[in-house]
Amino acid sequence: MSRQARVVALLAGVVLLGSVAFASVLHAAGRAGERDRPRPGGPSVAAGAVRLDARGAMVFRNMEWGPHRDELVSVPAADPGAARTAAPVRCLRFHAAAGVGVCLRKVDGALGESYFASIVDSGLRTLRDYPLAGVPSRTRVSPSGHLAAWTVFAGGDSYAGGDFSTRTSIVDVRSGALTASLESYAIVKDGRPYHAADVNLWGVTFADDARFYATLATKGRTYLVRGDLPTRTVTTVRANVECPSLSPDGTRLVFKKRVAGLSADEPWRLYALDLASMRETPLAEGRSVDDQVVWADARTVVYGLAGDFGADLWSVPADGSGAPRRVAGAALNPAYVG
């Protein structure tokens, strides 16, 4: 090839690459513009004040496309389909209790994405930020608002398979003292001290400021564990329990259970566990739920399932009766506040 032909070919390549890059920019801009446009038939969302001490309110992550997507919104708990009030606080995972909230959020930087756990007050003002070691997965605040916990994926991104690792942290909101990983706690399994390199702990639900429940995984099996903060121990209670959520009166847990014969990608069903009798009751939800449910009241739990806008909230009675009911579209991670 002559020198002139090589120059022409090089210029043609530069033009082609430039055209591809320009088209990519236009496509990305178009997608961003689409993201900022509300879709017909979606819930009404408008900017306003969101408070975590407002009586009778439900606060959750808004999944509706438009300028308020991923922001925290508030609706009356008695009317979840009502118009939403949005605050300029974006969270990937969220929970709140007693006027204290945890927002697990993403920050885009020059070197890529990073994640933080933000402790916020009743007006959603940030009190403290904690860097996260992975992608946000679960979070909970204790009933008193004194403690908060969160779980991240430190490796892998799904609980369905076995190829993942998690890190779960607990912080004292009052002092800021942080337990960076629950794996530093002593483990008692089947009445004996237990040590294994493959231990994972996730999905904390608080009983009070001293006790909690969570999931422990090891050797391909999962267990419900009872945690004790003063002694820094976790003790196995029952096998095949994941993402427990303690009832308001502390007598029952609703959790996701792996059921034999189901798809490896959708292996779970919701069950309730009576802690006194250890009797399990399957709930009326027949779909696989990969979520840590929230108790709306003493009788009903709420959880997220895939929907048209990313996720919808559904509810079902916690005693095995009734049928699933969609509570709110384009919503995730609810907290009943006030």
C-alpha positions as a Python dict, from the first residue, in 0.01 Angstrom:
ca = {
    (1, 'M'): (0, 0, 0),
    (2, 'S'): (136, 344, -91),
    (3, 'R'): (198, 612, 166),
    (4, 'Q'): (-93, 816, 29),
    (5, 'A'): (-327, 516, 54),
    (6, 'R'): (-222, 453, 415),
    (7, 'V'): (-293, 816, 505),
    (8, 'V'): (-637, 797, 341),
    (9, 'A'): (-714, 473, 526),
    (10, 'L'): (-600, 625, 857),
    (11, 'L'): (-817, 933, 806),
    (12, 'A'): (-1115, 713, 718),
    (13, 'G'): (-1062, 515, 1038),
    (14, 'V'): (-1045, 831, 1246),
    (15, 'V'): (-1368, 959, 1088),
    (16, 'L'): (-1540, 623, 1151),
    (17, 'L'): (-1433, 610, 1515),
    (18, 'G'): (-1543, 970, 1562),
    (19, 'S'): (-1883, 890, 1413),
    (20, 'V'): (-1925, 589, 1643),
    (21, 'A'): (-1825, 796, 1947),
    (22, 'F'): (-2064, 1075, 1847),
    (23, 'A'): (-2347, 827, 1799),
    (24, 'S'): (-2273, 673, 2139),
    (25, 'V'): (-2289, 1015, 2304),
    (26, 'L'): (-2621, 1088, 2135),
    (27, 'H'): (-2758, 747, 2242),
    (28, 'A'): (-2648, 799, 2602),
    (29, 'A'): (-2796, 1148, 2603),
    (30, 'G'): (-3119, 1008, 2463),
    (31, 'R'): (-3135, 742, 2736),
    (32, 'A'): (-3064, 1004, 3003),
    (33, 'G'): (-3338, 1222, 2861),
    (34, 'E'): (-3578, 927, 2861),
    (35, 'R'): (-3490, 857, 3223),
    (36, 'D'): (-3587, 1213, 3316),
    (37, 'R'): (-3928, 1192, 3146),
    (38, 'P'): (-4221, 1058, 3351),
    (39, 'R'): (-4406, 774, 3180),
    (40, 'P'): (-4782, 781, 3117),
    (41, 'G'): (-4985, 606, 3382),
    (42, 'G'): (-4717, 635, 3650),
    (43, 'P'): (-4770, 782, 3997),
    (44, 'S'): (-4767, 1157, 4050),
    (45, 'V'): (-4441, 1279, 4205),
    (46, 'A'): (-4356, 1636, 4312),
    (47, 'A'): (-4074, 1789, 4513),
    (48, 'G'): (-4143, 1873, 4877),
    (49, 'A'): (-4046, 1804, 5236),
    (50, 'V'): (-4002, 1441, 5347),
    (51, 'R'): (-3966, 1371, 5717),
    (52, 'L'): (-3890, 1049, 5901),
    (53, 'D'): (-4098, 1153, 6202),
    (54, 'A'): (-4420, 1230, 6013),
    (55, 'R'): (-4703, 1032, 6170),
    (56, 'G'): (-4878, 778, 5953),
    (57, 'A'): (-4632, 805, 5664),
    (58, 'M'): (-4453, 553, 5447),
    (59, 'V'): (-4117, 654, 5299),
    (60, 'F'): (-3957, 455, 5018),
    (61, 'R'): (-3728, 468, 4717),
    (62, 'N'): (-3916, 602, 4415),
    (63, 'M'): (-3865, 387, 4104),
    (64, 'E'): (-4087, 596, 3874),
    (65, 'W'): (-3904, 725, 3566),
    (66, 'G'): (-3856, 1099, 3571),
    (67, 'P'): (-3653, 1363, 3754),
    (68, 'H'): (-3728, 1207, 4095),
    (69, 'R'): (-3625, 848, 4019),
    (70, 'D'): (-3429, 687, 4310),
    (71, 'E'): (-3523, 973, 4542),
    (72, 'L'): (-3689, 915, 4877),
    (73, 'V'): (-4061, 986, 4864),
    (74, 'S'): (-4335, 1001, 5123),
    (75, 'V'): (-4701, 895, 5100),
    (76, 'P'): (-4971, 833, 5361),
    (77, 'A'): (-4927, 477, 5488),
    (78, 'A'): (-5304, 430, 5463),
    (79, 'D'): (-5300, 536, 5095),
    (80, 'P'): (-4975, 417, 4931),
    (81, 'G'): (-5107, 500, 4583),
    (82, 'A'): (-5144, 868, 4666),
    (83, 'A'): (-4935, 1146, 4508),
    (84, 'R'): (-4573, 1125, 4619),
    (85, 'T'): (-4367, 1396, 4784),
    (86, 'A'): (-4000, 1366, 4687),
    (87, 'A'): (-3687, 1481, 4866),
    (88, 'P'): (-3356, 1534, 4678),
    (89, 'V'): (-3195, 1233, 4848),
    (90, 'R'): (-3115, 934, 4625),
    (91, 'C'): (-3068, 588, 4777),
    (92, 'L'): (-3006, 238, 4643),
    (93, 'R'): (-3125, 88, 4972),
    (94, 'F'): (-3311, 257, 5257),
    (95, 'H'): (-3466, 197, 5597),
    (96, 'A'): (-3573, 412, 5892),
    (97, 'A'): (-3708, 390, 6246),
    (98, 'A'): (-3757, 633, 6533),
    (99, 'G'): (-3668, 934, 6318),
    (100, 'V'): (-3332, 791, 6203),
    (101, 'G'): (-3264, 664, 5852),
    (102, 'V'): (-2994, 480, 5659),
    (103, 'C'): (-2941, 563, 5293),
    (104, 'L'): (-2703, 335, 5103),
    (105, 'R'): (-2601, 546, 4807),
    (106, 'K'): (-2379, 552, 4500),
    (107, 'V'): (-2133, 827, 4415),
    (108, 'D'): (-1995, 857, 4062),
    (109, 'G'): (-1637, 978, 4055),
    (110, 'A'): (-1349, 1020, 3812),
    (111, 'L'): (-1218, 673, 3902),
    (112, 'G'): (-1557, 500, 3892),
    (113, 'E'): (-1839, 426, 4131),
    (114, 'S'): (-1811, 427, 4510),
    (115, 'Y'): (-2072, 357, 4775),
    (116, 'F'): (-2153, 506, 5114),
    (117, 'A'): (-2389, 446, 5404),
    (118, 'S'): (-2534, 780, 5515),
    (119, 'I'): (-2698, 806, 5855),
    (120, 'V'): (-2968, 1074, 5827),
    (121, 'D'): (-3186, 1251, 6081),
    (122, 'S'): (-3562, 1302, 6069),
    (123, 'G'): (-3521, 1582, 5814),
    (124, 'L'): (-3289, 1368, 5595),
    (125, 'R'): (-2982, 1569, 5689),
    (126, 'T'): (-2666, 1357, 5683),
    (127, 'L'): (-2516, 1293, 6026),
    (128, 'R'): (-2233, 1058, 5926),
    (129, 'D'): (-2104, 885, 5614),
    (130, 'Y'): (-1937, 543, 5609),
    (131, 'P'): (-1756, 410, 5300),
    (132, 'L'): (-1888, 74, 5184),
    (133, 'A'): (-1677, -220, 5074),
    (134, 'G'): (-1915, -329, 4798),
    (135, 'V'): (-2253, -296, 4631),
    (136, 'P'): (-2545, -223, 4872),
    (137, 'S'): (-2780, -511, 4945),
    (138, 'R'): (-2969, -482, 5279),
    (139, 'T'): (-3009, -228, 5558),
    (140, 'R'): (-3203, -194, 5884),
    (141, 'V'): (-3242, 51, 6175),
    (142, 'S'): (-3319, -75, 6525),
    (143, 'P'): (-3664, 12, 6672),
    (144, 'S'): (-3504, 272, 6901),
    (145, 'G'): (-3309, 435, 6619),
    (146, 'H'): (-2986, 382, 6816),
    (147, 'L'): (-2833, 118, 6586),
    (148, 'A'): (-2810, 65, 6214),
    (149, 'A'): (-2688, -228, 6006),
    (150, 'W'): (-2613, -278, 5640),
    (151, 'T'): (-2496, -557, 5411),
    (152, 'V'): (-2301, -521, 5087),
    (153, 'F'): (-2188, -765, 4822),
    (154, 'A'): (-1809, -773, 4851),
    (155, 'G'): (-1798, -1029, 4568),
    (156, 'G'): (-2074, -1153, 4337),
    (157, 'D'): (-2413, -988, 4313),
    (158, 'S'): (-2684, -1245, 4387),
    (159, 'Y'): (-2794, -1464, 4676),
    (160, 'A'): (-2940, -1721, 4438),
    (161, 'G'): (-2609, -1896, 4367),
    (162, 'G'): (-2325, -1980, 4601),
    (163, 'D'): (-2059, -1765, 4436),
    (164, 'F'): (-2080, -1449, 4645),
    (165, 'S'): (-1940, -1291, 4958),
    (166, 'T'): (-2095, -1032, 5183),
    (167, 'R'): (-1990, -790, 5452),
    (168, 'T'): (-2234, -679, 5719),
    (169, 'S'): (-2165, -383, 5948),
    (170, 'I'): (-2338, -244, 6257),
    (171, 'V'): (-2298, 113, 6382),
    (172, 'D'): (-2403, 283, 6703),
    (173, 'V'): (-2573, 594, 6567),
    (174, 'R'): (-2520, 787, 6890),
    (175, 'S'): (-2144, 738, 6925),
    (176, 'G'): (-2050, 653, 6567),
    (177, 'A'): (-1875, 335, 6684),
    (178, 'L'): (-1862, 92, 6392),
    (179, 'T'): (-1833, -286, 6380),
    (180, 'A'): (-1698, -313, 6027),
    (181, 'S'): (-1780, -683, 5985),
    (182, 'L'): (-2001, -922, 6179),
    (183, 'E'): (-1754, -1194, 6086),
    (184, 'S'): (-1547, -1063, 6378),
    (185, 'Y'): (-1815, -1203, 6611),
    (186, 'A'): (-1769, -1546, 6771),
    (187, 'I'): (-1994, -1813, 6614),
    (188, 'V'): (-2170, -2084, 6812),
    (189, 'K'): (-2310, -2353, 6581),
    (190, 'D'): (-2501, -2651, 6718),
    (191, 'G'): (-2384, -2559, 7067),
    (192, 'R'): (-2012, -2547, 6981),
    (193, 'P'): (-1767, -2276, 6874),
    (194, 'Y'): (-1744, -2271, 6495),
    (195, 'H'): (-1475, -2142, 6258),
    (196, 'A'): (-1473, -2156, 5877),
    (197, 'A'): (-1319, -1946, 5603),
    (198, 'D'): (-1639, -1941, 5397),
    (199, 'V'): (-1868, -1779, 5656),
    (200, 'N'): (-2101, -1504, 5531),
    (201, 'L'): (-2346, -1306, 5743),
    (202, 'W'): (-2621, -1081, 5611),
    (203, 'G'): (-2974, -949, 5658),
    (204, 'V'): (-2979, -812, 6015),
    (205, 'T'): (-3313, -749, 6185),
    (206, 'F'): (-3299, -592, 6531),
    (207, 'A'): (-3495, -706, 6836),
    (208, 'D'): (-3361, -421, 7052),
    (209, 'D'): (-3030, -247, 7120),
    (210, 'A'): (-2865, -569, 7240),
    (211, 'R'): (-3012, -849, 7027),
    (212, 'F'): (-3064, -915, 6658),
    (213, 'Y'): (-3127, -1194, 6409),
    (214, 'A'): (-2946, -1250, 6079),
    (215, 'T'): (-2852, -1510, 5818),
    (216, 'L'): (-2532, -1713, 5837),
    (217, 'A'): (-2410, -1914, 5537),
    (218, 'T'): (-2137, -2178, 5544),
    (219, 'K'): (-2061, -2503, 5361),
    (220, 'G'): (-2349, -2446, 5119),
    (221, 'R'): (-2618, -2409, 5388),
    (222, 'T'): (-2789, -2111, 5551),
    (223, 'Y'): (-2894, -2066, 5913),
    (224, 'L'): (-3093, -1825, 6122),
    (225, 'V'): (-2862, -1684, 6389),
    (226, 'R'): (-2940, -1488, 6703),
    (227, 'G'): (-2686, -1214, 6767),
    (228, 'D'): (-2580, -1063, 7097),
    (229, 'L'): (-2404, -728, 7077),
    (230, 'P'): (-2266, -712, 7436),
    (231, 'T'): (-2091, -1051, 7401),
    (232, 'R'): (-2021, -1017, 7026),
    (233, 'T'): (-2155, -1363, 6946),
    (234, 'V'): (-2397, -1517, 6697),
    (235, 'T'): (-2567, -1849, 6767),
    (236, 'T'): (-2741, -2071, 6512),
    (237, 'V'): (-3114, -2122, 6572),
    (238, 'R'): (-3252, -2297, 6264),
    (239, 'A'): (-3141, -2407, 5917),
    (240, 'N'): (-3263, -2278, 5579),
    (241, 'V'): (-3355, -1925, 5685),
    (242, 'E'): (-3254, -1615, 5487),
    (243, 'C'): (-3319, -1243, 5528),
    (244, 'P'): (-3531, -1262, 5847),
    (245, 'S'): (-3758, -976, 5951),
    (246, 'L'): (-3879, -963, 6312),
    (247, 'S'): (-4241, -880, 6389),
    (248, 'P'): (-4317, -565, 6593),
    (249, 'D'): (-4394, -774, 6904),
    (250, 'G'): (-4078, -983, 6863),
    (251, 'T'): (-4256, -1319, 6852),
    (252, 'R'): (-4235, -1408, 6482),
    (253, 'L'): (-4000, -1386, 6188),
    (254, 'V'): (-4089, -1374, 5820),
    (255, 'F'): (-3807, -1499, 5600),
    (256, 'K'): (-3729, -1639, 5259),
    (257, 'K'): (-3675, -2016, 5243),
    (258, 'R'): (-3515, -2224, 4969),
    (259, 'V'): (-3768, -2479, 4851),
    (260, 'A'): (-3659, -2800, 4678),
    (261, 'G'): (-3761, -2832, 4316),
    (262, 'L'): (-3771, -2461, 4235),
    (263, 'S'): (-3553, -2289, 3977),
    (264, 'A'): (-3197, -2214, 4086),
    (265, 'D'): (-3257, -1851, 3984),
    (266, 'E'): (-3583, -1820, 4182),
    (267, 'P'): (-3545, -2066, 4470),
    (268, 'W'): (-3731, -1891, 4754),
    (269, 'R'): (-4075, -1876, 4911),
    (270, 'L'): (-4184, -1661, 5205),
    (271, 'Y'): (-4244, -1831, 5541),
    (272, 'A'): (-4331, -1718, 5892),
    (273, 'L'): (-4156, -1869, 6194),
    (274, 'D'): (-4308, -1867, 6543),
    (275, 'L'): (-4006, -1826, 6770),
    (276, 'A'): (-4167, -1997, 7070),
    (277, 'S'): (-4282, -2315, 6895),
    (278, 'M'): (-4043, -2303, 6595),
    (279, 'R'): (-4342, -2380, 6373),
    (280, 'E'): (-4314, -2263, 6011),
    (281, 'T'): (-4608, -2135, 5808),
    (282, 'P'): (-4586, -2075, 5430),
    (283, 'L'): (-4726, -1738, 5325),
    (284, 'A'): (-4975, -1701, 5040),
    (285, 'E'): (-4719, -1544, 4804),
    (286, 'G'): (-4641, -1807, 4539),
    (287, 'R'): (-4362, -1618, 4363),
    (288, 'S'): (-3994, -1615, 4454),
    (289, 'V'): (-3917, -1312, 4670),
    (290, 'D'): (-3556, -1197, 4695),
    (291, 'D'): (-3612, -928, 4954),
    (292, 'Q'): (-3608, -868, 5327),
    (293, 'V'): (-3972, -801, 5405),
    (294, 'V'): (-4094, -506, 5613),
    (295, 'W'): (-4378, -537, 5863),
    (296, 'A'): (-4650, -285, 5779),
    (297, 'D'): (-4827, -372, 6106),
    (298, 'A'): (-4866, -674, 6335),
    (299, 'R'): (-5045, -876, 6065),
    (300, 'T'): (-4899, -780, 5726),
    (301, 'V'): (-4561, -779, 5554),
    (302, 'V'): (-4454, -577, 5250),
    (303, 'Y'): (-4183, -669, 4996),
    (304, 'G'): (-4052, -580, 4653),
    (305, 'L'): (-4100, -772, 4327),
    (306, 'A'): (-3995, -687, 3973),
    (307, 'G'): (-4235, -448, 3799),
    (308, 'D'): (-4271, -231, 3491),
    (309, 'F'): (-4059, 48, 3642),
    (310, 'G'): (-3801, -172, 3813),
    (311, 'A'): (-3991, -286, 4123),
    (312, 'D'): (-4335, -278, 4284),
    (313, 'L'): (-4436, -320, 4647),
    (314, 'W'): (-4663, -608, 4742),
    (315, 'S'): (-4820, -716, 5070),
    (316, 'V'): (-4945, -1045, 5212),
    (317, 'P'): (-5081, -1151, 5554),
    (318, 'A'): (-4812, -1294, 5783),
    (319, 'D'): (-5030, -1585, 5902),
    (320, 'G'): (-5054, -1771, 5571),
    (321, 'S'): (-5405, -1652, 5487),
    (322, 'G'): (-5530, -1420, 5214),
    (323, 'A'): (-5357, -1342, 4886),
    (324, 'P'): (-5081, -1108, 4763),
    (325, 'R'): (-5187, -751, 4688),
    (326, 'R'): (-4994, -483, 4504),
    (327, 'V'): (-4945, -191, 4740),
    (328, 'A'): (-4758, 59, 4522),
    (329, 'G'): (-4604, 59, 4175),
    (330, 'A'): (-4252, 180, 4098),
    (331, 'A'): (-4143, 158, 4461),
    (332, 'L'): (-3883, -18, 4675),
    (333, 'N'): (-3748, -34, 5034),
    (334, 'P'): (-4043, 98, 5236),
    (335, 'A'): (-4023, 221, 5594),
    (336, 'Y'): (-4324, 300, 5809),
    (337, 'V'): (-4228, 610, 6005),
    (338, 'G'): (-4368, 831, 6276),
}
